Amino acid sequence: MKLSTKHLLGIKDLQKEDIETILSTAKEFKEVLQRPIKKVPSLRDITIVNLFYENSTRTRISFELAEKRLSADTINFAVSGSSAAKGETLLDTVNNILSMKVDMVVMRHSASGAPHFLAKHIPAAILNAGDGINEHPTQALLDAYSMTEKFGSLKGLNVALVGDIMHSRVALSNIYLLKKMGANVTVVGPPTLIPKYIKEAFDINVEYDIKKGLQWCDVANVLRIQLERQNQPLFSSLREYNLSYGVSRKLLESLGKEITIMHPGPINRGVELDSDVADGTQSIILNQVENGVAVRMACLYLLSDKN
Ligand code: CP
């Protein structure tokens, strides 16, 4: 099984068959993760560097665990404490690391397009762990895996992406993936957080009324308000945002149907999602995190020379 691409830079570049291959391979690796010995030799003698130029909890730990479960050798690079802090360029840093015979690079960067730039200049396979406001492909894949696990198929599923669509790489990767797999997509949020071109560009629905958006969907993937990416205020206060667009227990109970709640994390509790919803029975947020390891094992394995 081979993917049609050498790198995993974004869902935009993947074929439907690539996504199906990743999800079916992840299913096999999830079975491995249920065993008493959760380790396979699939990537023995492969060396992977995890380059994180931006903060991360879930993605960084999940990739590192996936690499260890596959028996790869791993190196972790964080920008603080490295020579990048002294002004070394991204390309110099990576070329120095590659000269130590590294096979694959996992990279998170605050600049959109940083992994695409590297892919043009280095021979190693690159996996994008989130680039600026562009894409977060493994998050969309683990979201897809989690929805498929619960609903059997993405085809015809009604998925609402709720909140800060404008600044969300998770939203863009999910839109690409869900459209390729035949799901119906509605973005829900305030007009200031939804790009004006999005409806025509992606052939999706836009809904500014959160109750209507939630009544329409089977699954609501609630996105983090990304204050660090907003150069100017796009709503008057977090309290007002919570009152207008926060997903609360009261709102869910008013829908007259049960929907599934997802969130990529980290959660702003009491802003986009109330704690009793995040931790409630309709939430599959921790299943998403669990599935992330198997999905990243699949991506690493399928992009490696060992496959
Ligand atoms: N979902 C996600 O990307 O979380 P982290 O920023 O903690 O990796």
py3Dmol code that shows the C-alpha trace and the ligand (Angstrom):
import py3Dmol

protein = """\
ATOM      1  CA  MET A   1       0.000   0.000   0.000  1.00  0.00           C
ATOM      2  CA  LYS A   2       1.441   3.316  -1.064  1.00  0.00           C
ATOM      3  CA  LEU A   3       0.025   6.810  -0.801  1.00  0.00           C
ATOM      4  CA  SER A   4      -0.086   8.959  -3.929  1.00  0.00           C
ATOM      5  CA  THR A   5       2.157  11.523  -2.206  1.00  0.00           C
ATOM      6  CA  LYS A   6       5.666  11.408  -0.712  1.00  0.00           C
ATOM      7  CA  HIS A   7       4.810  13.894   2.071  1.00  0.00           C
ATOM      8  CA  LEU A   8       1.756  14.567   4.221  1.00  0.00           C
ATOM      9  CA  LEU A   9       1.551  18.335   3.829  1.00  0.00           C
ATOM     10  CA  GLY A  10      -2.221  18.701   3.757  1.00  0.00           C
ATOM     11  CA  ILE A  11      -5.494  16.922   3.065  1.00  0.00           C
ATOM     12  CA  LYS A  12      -5.781  19.106  -0.034  1.00  0.00           C
ATOM     13  CA  ASP A  13      -3.078  16.974  -1.714  1.00  0.00           C
ATOM     14  CA  LEU A  14      -4.586  13.585  -0.799  1.00  0.00           C
ATOM     15  CA  GLN A  15      -6.825  11.433  -3.000  1.00  0.00           C
ATOM     16  CA  LYS A  16      -9.954   9.828  -1.518  1.00  0.00           C
ATOM     17  CA  GLU A  17      -8.150   6.462  -1.823  1.00  0.00           C
ATOM     18  CA  ASP A  18      -5.208   7.795   0.241  1.00  0.00           C
ATOM     19  CA  ILE A  19      -7.603   8.778   3.032  1.00  0.00           C
ATOM     20  CA  GLU A  20      -9.273   5.340   2.896  1.00  0.00           C
ATOM     21  CA  THR A  21      -5.848   3.639   3.038  1.00  0.00           C
ATOM     22  CA  ILE A  22      -4.769   5.729   6.053  1.00  0.00           C
ATOM     23  CA  LEU A  23      -8.027   5.036   7.920  1.00  0.00           C
ATOM     24  CA  SER A  24      -7.948   1.272   7.246  1.00  0.00           C
ATOM     25  CA  THR A  25      -4.259   1.070   8.242  1.00  0.00           C
ATOM     26  CA  ALA A  26      -5.045   3.040  11.412  1.00  0.00           C
ATOM     27  CA  LYS A  27      -7.710   0.442  12.256  1.00  0.00           C
ATOM     28  CA  GLU A  28      -5.055  -2.276  12.155  1.00  0.00           C
ATOM     29  CA  PHE A  29      -2.719  -0.211  14.342  1.00  0.00           C
ATOM     30  CA  LYS A  30      -5.531   0.513  16.807  1.00  0.00           C
ATOM     31  CA  GLU A  31      -5.869  -3.246  17.234  1.00  0.00           C
ATOM     32  CA  VAL A  32      -2.112  -3.387  18.004  1.00  0.00           C
ATOM     33  CA  LEU A  33      -2.626  -0.707  20.671  1.00  0.00           C
ATOM     34  CA  GLN A  34      -5.177  -2.927  22.482  1.00  0.00           C
ATOM     35  CA  ARG A  35      -2.599  -5.731  22.909  1.00  0.00           C
ATOM     36  CA  PRO A  36      -0.599  -6.270  26.132  1.00  0.00           C
ATOM     37  CA  ILE A  37       2.574  -5.526  24.103  1.00  0.00           C
ATOM     38  CA  LYS A  38       1.671  -2.400  22.136  1.00  0.00           C
ATOM     39  CA  LYS A  39       4.770  -2.300  19.984  1.00  0.00           C
ATOM     40  CA  VAL A  40       5.561  -3.525  16.450  1.00  0.00           C
ATOM     41  CA  PRO A  41       8.915  -3.476  14.601  1.00  0.00           C
ATOM     42  CA  SER A  42       7.495  -1.724  11.496  1.00  0.00           C
ATOM     43  CA  LEU A  43       9.839   1.308  11.605  1.00  0.00           C
ATOM     44  CA  ARG A  44      12.930  -0.300  13.149  1.00  0.00           C
ATOM     45  CA  ASP A  45      16.093   1.511  11.883  1.00  0.00           C
ATOM     46  CA  ILE A  46      14.032   4.553  10.790  1.00  0.00           C
ATOM     47  CA  THR A  47      14.981   7.827  12.515  1.00  0.00           C
ATOM     48  CA  ILE A  48      12.359  10.552  12.882  1.00  0.00           C
ATOM     49  CA  VAL A  49      12.839  14.117  14.102  1.00  0.00           C
ATOM     50  CA  ASN A  50       9.912  15.956  15.684  1.00  0.00           C
ATOM     51  CA  LEU A  51      10.447  19.657  14.963  1.00  0.00           C
ATOM     52  CA  PHE A  52       8.054  21.764  17.019  1.00  0.00           C
ATOM     53  CA  TYR A  53       8.413  25.501  16.404  1.00  0.00           C
ATOM     54  CA  GLU A  54       5.050  26.142  18.093  1.00  0.00           C
ATOM     55  CA  ASN A  55       3.498  24.851  21.318  1.00  0.00           C
ATOM     56  CA  SER A  56       1.704  21.514  21.318  1.00  0.00           C
ATOM     57  CA  THR A  57       0.569  18.923  23.835  1.00  0.00           C
ATOM     58  CA  ARG A  58      -1.605  16.376  22.005  1.00  0.00           C
ATOM     59  CA  THR A  59       0.055  16.321  18.576  1.00  0.00           C
ATOM     60  CA  ARG A  60       3.634  16.235  19.873  1.00  0.00           C
ATOM     61  CA  ILE A  61       2.999  13.468  22.426  1.00  0.00           C
ATOM     62  CA  SER A  62       0.820  11.531  19.975  1.00  0.00           C
ATOM     63  CA  PHE A  63       3.459  11.569  17.208  1.00  0.00           C
ATOM     64  CA  GLU A  64       6.206  10.618  19.671  1.00  0.00           C
ATOM     65  CA  LEU A  65       4.138   7.753  21.051  1.00  0.00           C
ATOM     66  CA  ALA A  66       3.232   6.589  17.529  1.00  0.00           C
ATOM     67  CA  GLU A  67       6.939   6.552  16.591  1.00  0.00           C
ATOM     68  CA  LYS A  68       7.862   4.582  19.713  1.00  0.00           C
ATOM     69  CA  ARG A  69       5.028   2.075  19.140  1.00  0.00           C
ATOM     70  CA  LEU A  70       6.476   1.523  15.630  1.00  0.00           C
ATOM     71  CA  SER A  71      10.026   1.035  17.074  1.00  0.00           C
ATOM     72  CA  ALA A  72      11.454   4.122  15.293  1.00  0.00           C
ATOM     73  CA  ASP A  73      14.327   6.115  16.773  1.00  0.00           C
ATOM     74  CA  THR A  74      13.108   9.609  17.643  1.00  0.00           C
ATOM     75  CA  ILE A  75      14.673  13.010  18.219  1.00  0.00           C
ATOM     76  CA  ASN A  76      12.651  15.851  19.720  1.00  0.00           C
ATOM     77  CA  PHE A  77      13.437  19.426  18.781  1.00  0.00           C
ATOM     78  CA  ALA A  78      11.815  22.411  20.505  1.00  0.00           C
ATOM     79  CA  VAL A  79      12.708  25.903  19.309  1.00  0.00           C
ATOM     80  CA  SER A  80      13.416  27.197  22.825  1.00  0.00           C
ATOM     81  CA  GLY A  81      16.808  25.893  23.866  1.00  0.00           C
ATOM     82  CA  SER A  82      17.905  25.375  20.238  1.00  0.00           C
ATOM     83  CA  SER A  83      20.102  27.423  17.913  1.00  0.00           C
ATOM     84  CA  ALA A  84      16.930  28.603  16.125  1.00  0.00           C
ATOM     85  CA  ALA A  85      16.645  30.970  19.081  1.00  0.00           C
ATOM     86  CA  LYS A  86      20.054  32.419  17.999  1.00  0.00           C
ATOM     87  CA  GLY A  87      18.731  33.139  14.508  1.00  0.00           C
ATOM     88  CA  GLU A  88      19.549  29.931  12.601  1.00  0.00           C
ATOM     89  CA  THR A  89      17.241  29.507   9.608  1.00  0.00           C
ATOM     90  CA  LEU A  90      14.710  26.680   9.351  1.00  0.00           C
ATOM     91  CA  LEU A  91      16.554  25.241   6.332  1.00  0.00           C
ATOM     92  CA  ASP A  92      19.951  25.341   8.079  1.00  0.00           C
ATOM     93  CA  THR A  93      18.480  23.680  11.173  1.00  0.00           C
ATOM     94  CA  VAL A  94      16.867  20.907   9.141  1.00  0.00           C
ATOM     95  CA  ASN A  95      19.886  20.320   6.892  1.00  0.00           C
ATOM     96  CA  ASN A  96      22.098  19.984   9.976  1.00  0.00           C
ATOM     97  CA  ILE A  97      19.680  17.472  11.467  1.00  0.00           C
ATOM     98  CA  LEU A  98      19.415  15.544   8.186  1.00  0.00           C
ATOM     99  CA  SER A  99      23.211  15.298   7.899  1.00  0.00           C
ATOM    100  CA  MET A 100      22.931  13.105  11.025  1.00  0.00           C
ATOM    101  CA  LYS A 101      20.952  10.630   8.826  1.00  0.00           C
ATOM    102  CA  VAL A 102      17.357  11.381   9.751  1.00  0.00           C
ATOM    103  CA  ASP A 103      14.719   9.706   7.539  1.00  0.00           C
ATOM    104  CA  MET A 104      11.495  11.560   8.314  1.00  0.00           C
ATOM    105  CA  VAL A 105      10.527  14.979   9.675  1.00  0.00           C
ATOM    106  CA  VAL A 106       7.386  15.821  11.646  1.00  0.00           C
ATOM    107  CA  MET A 107       6.973  19.583  11.779  1.00  0.00           C
ATOM    108  CA  ARG A 108       4.709  22.126  13.455  1.00  0.00           C
ATOM    109  CA  HIS A 109       5.275  25.785  12.603  1.00  0.00           C
ATOM    110  CA  SER A 110       3.373  29.027  13.131  1.00  0.00           C
ATOM    111  CA  ALA A 111       4.055  30.044   9.508  1.00  0.00           C
ATOM    112  CA  SER A 112       1.552  28.726   6.950  1.00  0.00           C
ATOM    113  CA  GLY A 113       3.499  26.905   4.229  1.00  0.00           C
ATOM    114  CA  ALA A 114       6.638  26.171   6.303  1.00  0.00           C
ATOM    115  CA  PRO A 115       6.472  22.368   5.696  1.00  0.00           C
ATOM    116  CA  HIS A 116       5.760  22.946   1.983  1.00  0.00           C
ATOM    117  CA  PHE A 117       8.910  25.104   1.796  1.00  0.00           C
ATOM    118  CA  LEU A 118      10.977  22.371   3.462  1.00  0.00           C
ATOM    119  CA  ALA A 119       9.556  19.701   1.151  1.00  0.00           C
ATOM    120  CA  LYS A 120      11.024  21.573  -1.823  1.00  0.00           C
ATOM    121  CA  HIS A 121      14.507  21.623  -0.295  1.00  0.00           C
ATOM    122  CA  ILE A 122      15.127  18.360   1.547  1.00  0.00           C
ATOM    123  CA  PRO A 123      14.877  14.681   0.551  1.00  0.00           C
ATOM    124  CA  ALA A 124      13.233  13.359   3.760  1.00  0.00           C
ATOM    125  CA  ALA A 125       9.493  12.678   3.998  1.00  0.00           C
ATOM    126  CA  ILE A 126       7.719  15.507   5.833  1.00  0.00           C
ATOM    127  CA  LEU A 127       4.558  15.214   7.925  1.00  0.00           C
ATOM    128  CA  ASN A 128       2.783  18.481   8.682  1.00  0.00           C
ATOM    129  CA  ALA A 129       1.793  18.630  12.373  1.00  0.00           C
ATOM    130  CA  GLY A 130       0.030  21.983  11.855  1.00  0.00           C
ATOM    131  CA  ASP A 131       1.203  25.026   9.882  1.00  0.00           C
ATOM    132  CA  GLY A 132      -0.159  28.433  10.866  1.00  0.00           C
ATOM    133  CA  ILE A 133      -3.756  28.876   9.728  1.00  0.00           C
ATOM    134  CA  ASN A 134      -3.292  26.523   6.772  1.00  0.00           C
ATOM    135  CA  GLU A 135      -3.712  22.801   7.548  1.00  0.00           C
ATOM    136  CA  HIS A 136      -3.515  20.204  10.335  1.00  0.00           C
ATOM    137  CA  PRO A 137      -3.898  16.998   8.300  1.00  0.00           C
ATOM    138  CA  THR A 138      -3.411  14.391  11.032  1.00  0.00           C
ATOM    139  CA  GLN A 139      -6.047  16.134  13.171  1.00  0.00           C
ATOM    140  CA  ALA A 140      -8.576  15.896  10.325  1.00  0.00           C
ATOM    141  CA  LEU A 141      -7.635  12.233   9.790  1.00  0.00           C
ATOM    142  CA  LEU A 142      -8.099  11.367  13.464  1.00  0.00           C
ATOM    143  CA  ASP A 143     -11.389  13.295  13.474  1.00  0.00           C
ATOM    144  CA  ALA A 144     -12.464  11.265  10.415  1.00  0.00           C
ATOM    145  CA  TYR A 145     -11.387   8.027  12.092  1.00  0.00           C
ATOM    146  CA  SER A 146     -13.375   8.901  15.237  1.00  0.00           C
ATOM    147  CA  MET A 147     -16.529   9.788  13.251  1.00  0.00           C
ATOM    148  CA  THR A 148     -16.207   6.624  11.135  1.00  0.00           C
ATOM    149  CA  GLU A 149     -15.790   4.539  14.293  1.00  0.00           C
ATOM    150  CA  LYS A 150     -19.023   5.976  15.698  1.00  0.00           C
ATOM    151  CA  PHE A 151     -21.170   6.263  12.546  1.00  0.00           C
ATOM    152  CA  GLY A 152     -19.700   3.585  10.221  1.00  0.00           C
ATOM    153  CA  SER A 153     -19.153   5.970   7.294  1.00  0.00           C
ATOM    154  CA  LEU A 154     -18.622   9.651   6.537  1.00  0.00           C
ATOM    155  CA  LYS A 155     -20.792   9.539   3.432  1.00  0.00           C
ATOM    156  CA  GLY A 156     -23.952  11.568   3.981  1.00  0.00           C
ATOM    157  CA  LEU A 157     -22.992  12.487   7.567  1.00  0.00           C
ATOM    158  CA  ASN A 158     -23.955  16.054   8.565  1.00  0.00           C
ATOM    159  CA  VAL A 159     -20.936  17.686  10.219  1.00  0.00           C
ATOM    160  CA  ALA A 160     -20.964  21.188  11.691  1.00  0.00           C
ATOM    161  CA  LEU A 161     -17.639  22.962  12.251  1.00  0.00           C
ATOM    162  CA  VAL A 162     -18.399  25.493  14.963  1.00  0.00           C
ATOM    163  CA  GLY A 163     -16.601  28.684  15.986  1.00  0.00           C
ATOM    164  CA  ASP A 164     -13.396  30.331  14.822  1.00  0.00           C
ATOM    165  CA  ILE A 165     -13.312  29.074  11.228  1.00  0.00           C
ATOM    166  CA  MET A 166     -11.208  32.031  10.050  1.00  0.00           C
ATOM    167  CA  HIS A 167      -8.093  31.096  12.031  1.00  0.00           C
ATOM    168  CA  SER A 168      -8.495  27.323  12.171  1.00  0.00           C
ATOM    169  CA  ARG A 169      -6.200  24.929  10.313  1.00  0.00           C
ATOM    170  CA  VAL A 170      -8.351  22.134  11.771  1.00  0.00           C
ATOM    171  CA  ALA A 171     -11.407  23.592   9.993  1.00  0.00           C
ATOM    172  CA  LEU A 172      -9.663  23.781   6.615  1.00  0.00           C
ATOM    173  CA  SER A 173      -8.263  20.235   6.801  1.00  0.00           C
ATOM    174  CA  ASN A 174     -11.658  18.920   7.957  1.00  0.00           C
ATOM    175  CA  ILE A 175     -13.464  20.690   5.114  1.00  0.00           C
ATOM    176  CA  TYR A 176     -11.110  19.182   2.500  1.00  0.00           C
ATOM    177  CA  LEU A 177     -11.421  15.708   4.024  1.00  0.00           C
ATOM    178  CA  LEU A 178     -15.160  15.687   4.661  1.00  0.00           C
ATOM    179  CA  LYS A 179     -15.941  16.941   1.139  1.00  0.00           C
ATOM    180  CA  LYS A 180     -13.661  14.294  -0.431  1.00  0.00           C
ATOM    181  CA  MET A 181     -15.407  11.582   1.605  1.00  0.00           C
ATOM    182  CA  GLY A 182     -18.964  12.648   0.789  1.00  0.00           C
ATOM    183  CA  ALA A 183     -20.025  14.233   4.100  1.00  0.00           C
ATOM    184  CA  ASN A 184     -22.203  17.360   4.261  1.00  0.00           C
ATOM    185  CA  VAL A 185     -20.479  20.327   5.912  1.00  0.00           C
ATOM    186  CA  THR A 186     -21.848  23.467   7.561  1.00  0.00           C
ATOM    187  CA  VAL A 187     -19.613  26.070   9.185  1.00  0.00           C
ATOM    188  CA  VAL A 188     -21.316  27.751  12.139  1.00  0.00           C
ATOM    189  CA  GLY A 189     -20.195  30.915  13.905  1.00  0.00           C
ATOM    190  CA  PRO A 190     -20.289  34.698  13.957  1.00  0.00           C
ATOM    191  CA  PRO A 191     -19.841  36.481  10.578  1.00  0.00           C
ATOM    192  CA  THR A 192     -16.544  37.972  11.796  1.00  0.00           C
ATOM    193  CA  LEU A 193     -15.031  34.480  12.271  1.00  0.00           C
ATOM    194  CA  ILE A 194     -16.181  32.946   8.959  1.00  0.00           C
ATOM    195  CA  PRO A 195     -14.314  33.885   5.744  1.00  0.00           C
ATOM    196  CA  LYS A 196     -16.681  35.476   3.207  1.00  0.00           C
ATOM    197  CA  TYR A 197     -15.480  33.317   0.294  1.00  0.00           C
ATOM    198  CA  ILE A 198     -15.859  29.958   2.081  1.00  0.00           C
ATOM    199  CA  LYS A 199     -19.361  28.953   0.874  1.00  0.00           C
ATOM    200  CA  GLU A 200     -18.540  29.221  -2.839  1.00  0.00           C
ATOM    201  CA  ALA A 201     -14.905  28.100  -2.559  1.00  0.00           C
ATOM    202  CA  PHE A 202     -15.724  24.815  -0.860  1.00  0.00           C
ATOM    203  CA  ASP A 203     -19.382  24.200  -1.713  1.00  0.00           C
ATOM    204  CA  ILE A 204     -20.409  24.085   1.955  1.00  0.00           C
ATOM    205  CA  ASN A 205     -23.190  25.717   3.993  1.00  0.00           C
ATOM    206  CA  VAL A 206     -22.755  28.720   6.286  1.00  0.00           C
ATOM    207  CA  GLU A 207     -24.987  29.187   9.332  1.00  0.00           C
ATOM    208  CA  TYR A 208     -24.766  32.131  11.742  1.00  0.00           C
ATOM    209  CA  ASP A 209     -27.467  30.800  14.113  1.00  0.00           C
ATOM    210  CA  ILE A 210     -25.848  28.213  16.380  1.00  0.00           C
ATOM    211  CA  LYS A 211     -29.098  26.498  17.372  1.00  0.00           C
ATOM    212  CA  LYS A 212     -30.071  25.977  13.716  1.00  0.00           C
ATOM    213  CA  GLY A 213     -26.554  24.719  12.922  1.00  0.00           C
ATOM    214  CA  LEU A 214     -26.644  22.196  15.764  1.00  0.00           C
ATOM    215  CA  GLN A 215     -30.190  21.067  14.920  1.00  0.00           C
ATOM    216  CA  TRP A 216     -29.010  20.281  11.371  1.00  0.00           C
ATOM    217  CA  CYS A 217     -25.931  18.214  12.289  1.00  0.00           C
ATOM    218  CA  ASP A 218     -25.104  14.699  13.466  1.00  0.00           C
ATOM    219  CA  VAL A 219     -21.700  15.844  14.761  1.00  0.00           C
ATOM    220  CA  ALA A 220     -20.507  19.250  15.968  1.00  0.00           C
ATOM    221  CA  ASN A 221     -16.733  19.708  15.863  1.00  0.00           C
ATOM    222  CA  VAL A 222     -16.332  22.715  18.152  1.00  0.00           C
ATOM    223  CA  LEU A 223     -13.164  24.709  17.453  1.00  0.00           C
ATOM    224  CA  ARG A 224     -10.977  26.693  19.786  1.00  0.00           C
ATOM    225  CA  ILE A 225     -11.190  30.482  19.718  1.00  0.00           C
ATOM    226  CA  GLN A 226      -7.634  31.300  18.590  1.00  0.00           C
ATOM    227  CA  LEU A 227      -6.993  34.585  20.359  1.00  0.00           C
ATOM    228  CA  GLU A 228      -3.262  34.349  19.600  1.00  0.00           C
ATOM    229  CA  ARG A 229      -4.015  34.603  15.854  1.00  0.00           C
ATOM    230  CA  GLN A 230      -6.454  37.538  16.069  1.00  0.00           C
ATOM    231  CA  ASN A 231      -4.699  40.853  15.410  1.00  0.00           C
ATOM    232  CA  GLN A 232      -7.847  42.813  16.244  1.00  0.00           C
ATOM    233  CA  PRO A 233     -10.900  41.973  18.364  1.00  0.00           C
ATOM    234  CA  LEU A 234     -13.482  40.039  16.304  1.00  0.00           C
ATOM    235  CA  PHE A 235     -16.112  39.886  19.067  1.00  0.00           C
ATOM    236  CA  SER A 236     -16.647  42.126  22.079  1.00  0.00           C
ATOM    237  CA  SER A 237     -15.695  39.715  24.883  1.00  0.00           C
ATOM    238  CA  LEU A 238     -15.220  36.029  25.641  1.00  0.00           C
ATOM    239  CA  ARG A 239     -18.298  36.172  27.863  1.00  0.00           C
ATOM    240  CA  GLU A 240     -20.385  37.526  25.003  1.00  0.00           C
ATOM    241  CA  TYR A 241     -18.971  34.851  22.673  1.00  0.00           C
ATOM    242  CA  ASN A 242     -19.958  32.165  25.182  1.00  0.00           C
ATOM    243  CA  LEU A 243     -23.479  33.567  25.499  1.00  0.00           C
ATOM    244  CA  SER A 244     -23.946  33.730  21.692  1.00  0.00           C
ATOM    245  CA  TYR A 245     -21.945  30.754  20.367  1.00  0.00           C
ATOM    246  CA  GLY A 246     -20.814  28.665  23.353  1.00  0.00           C
ATOM    247  CA  VAL A 247     -22.060  25.051  23.330  1.00  0.00           C
ATOM    248  CA  SER A 248     -23.815  24.523  26.659  1.00  0.00           C
ATOM    249  CA  ARG A 249     -25.843  21.678  28.145  1.00  0.00           C
ATOM    250  CA  LYS A 250     -28.967  23.911  28.010  1.00  0.00           C
ATOM    251  CA  LEU A 251     -28.428  24.510  24.275  1.00  0.00           C
ATOM    252  CA  LEU A 252     -27.944  20.779  23.585  1.00  0.00           C
ATOM    253  CA  GLU A 253     -31.096  19.916  25.556  1.00  0.00           C
ATOM    254  CA  SER A 254     -33.105  22.433  23.513  1.00  0.00           C
ATOM    255  CA  LEU A 255     -32.273  20.731  20.180  1.00  0.00           C
ATOM    256  CA  GLY A 256     -34.783  17.882  20.436  1.00  0.00           C
ATOM    257  CA  LYS A 257     -32.156  15.401  19.187  1.00  0.00           C
ATOM    258  CA  GLU A 258     -28.828  14.018  20.378  1.00  0.00           C
ATOM    259  CA  ILE A 259     -25.685  15.097  18.558  1.00  0.00           C
ATOM    260  CA  THR A 260     -22.066  14.036  19.006  1.00  0.00           C
ATOM    261  CA  ILE A 261     -19.584  16.619  20.297  1.00  0.00           C
ATOM    262  CA  MET A 262     -15.959  16.777  19.172  1.00  0.00           C
ATOM    263  CA  HIS A 263     -13.156  19.276  19.872  1.00  0.00           C
ATOM    264  CA  PRO A 264      -9.524  19.103  18.665  1.00  0.00           C
ATOM    265  CA  GLY A 265      -8.189  20.600  21.936  1.00  0.00           C
ATOM    266  CA  PRO A 266      -6.940  22.507  23.751  1.00  0.00           C
ATOM    267  CA  ILE A 267     -10.407  23.533  25.008  1.00  0.00           C
ATOM    268  CA  ASN A 268     -11.214  27.027  26.263  1.00  0.00           C
ATOM    269  CA  ARG A 269     -13.659  25.718  28.879  1.00  0.00           C
ATOM    270  CA  GLY A 270     -16.553  28.129  29.420  1.00  0.00           C
ATOM    271  CA  VAL A 271     -15.837  29.929  26.123  1.00  0.00           C
ATOM    272  CA  GLU A 272     -16.567  27.754  23.065  1.00  0.00           C
ATOM    273  CA  LEU A 273     -17.527  24.675  25.116  1.00  0.00           C
ATOM    274  CA  ASP A 274     -18.901  24.307  28.645  1.00  0.00           C
ATOM    275  CA  SER A 275     -17.274  21.733  30.916  1.00  0.00           C
ATOM    276  CA  ASP A 276     -20.402  19.613  31.397  1.00  0.00           C
ATOM    277  CA  VAL A 277     -20.616  19.192  27.602  1.00  0.00           C
ATOM    278  CA  ALA A 278     -16.886  18.542  27.106  1.00  0.00           C
ATOM    279  CA  ASP A 279     -16.972  15.874  29.817  1.00  0.00           C
ATOM    280  CA  GLY A 280     -20.514  14.622  29.088  1.00  0.00           C
ATOM    281  CA  THR A 281     -21.812  11.455  27.455  1.00  0.00           C
ATOM    282  CA  GLN A 282     -22.241  13.051  23.994  1.00  0.00           C
ATOM    283  CA  SER A 283     -18.544  13.992  23.865  1.00  0.00           C
ATOM    284  CA  ILE A 284     -15.997  11.799  22.037  1.00  0.00           C
ATOM    285  CA  ILE A 285     -13.111  14.222  22.670  1.00  0.00           C
ATOM    286  CA  LEU A 286     -10.894  11.721  24.482  1.00  0.00           C
ATOM    287  CA  ASN A 287     -11.649   9.058  21.825  1.00  0.00           C
ATOM    288  CA  GLN A 288     -10.236  11.554  19.298  1.00  0.00           C
ATOM    289  CA  VAL A 289      -7.024  11.803  21.327  1.00  0.00           C
ATOM    290  CA  GLU A 290      -6.781   8.013  21.683  1.00  0.00           C
ATOM    291  CA  ASN A 291      -7.347   7.497  17.941  1.00  0.00           C
ATOM    292  CA  GLY A 292      -4.669  10.065  17.122  1.00  0.00           C
ATOM    293  CA  VAL A 293      -1.889   7.616  17.997  1.00  0.00           C
ATOM    294  CA  ALA A 294      -3.146   4.888  15.619  1.00  0.00           C
ATOM    295  CA  VAL A 295      -3.784   7.424  12.843  1.00  0.00           C
ATOM    296  CA  ARG A 296      -0.282   8.881  13.172  1.00  0.00           C
ATOM    297  CA  MET A 297       1.218   5.363  13.229  1.00  0.00           C
ATOM    298  CA  ALA A 298      -0.587   4.755   9.928  1.00  0.00           C
ATOM    299  CA  CYS A 299       0.671   8.002   8.363  1.00  0.00           C
ATOM    300  CA  LEU A 300       4.273   7.397   9.459  1.00  0.00           C
ATOM    301  CA  TYR A 301       4.247   3.787   8.286  1.00  0.00           C
ATOM    302  CA  LEU A 302       2.651   4.527   4.895  1.00  0.00           C
ATOM    303  CA  LEU A 303       5.109   7.354   4.159  1.00  0.00           C
ATOM    304  CA  SER A 304       8.194   5.402   5.241  1.00  0.00           C
ATOM    305  CA  ASP A 305      10.566   3.414   3.045  1.00  0.00           C
ATOM    306  CA  LYS A 306       9.643   0.347   5.124  1.00  0.00           C
ATOM    307  CA  ASN A 307       6.182   0.216   3.554  1.00  0.00           C
TER     308      ASN A 307
END
"""
ligand_1 = """\
8
CP
N -5.226 19.437 18.569
C -3.987 19.909 18.650
O -3.310 20.188 17.641
O -3.553 20.079 19.938
P -2.075 20.534 20.351
O -1.919 21.976 19.917
O -1.998 20.362 21.845
O -1.103 19.658 19.617
"""
view = py3Dmol.view(width=600, height=400)
view.addModel(protein, "pdb")
view.setStyle({"model": 0}, {"cartoon": {"style": "trace"}})
view.addModel(ligand_1, "xyz")
view.setStyle({"model": 1}, {"stick": {}})
view.zoomTo()
view.show()
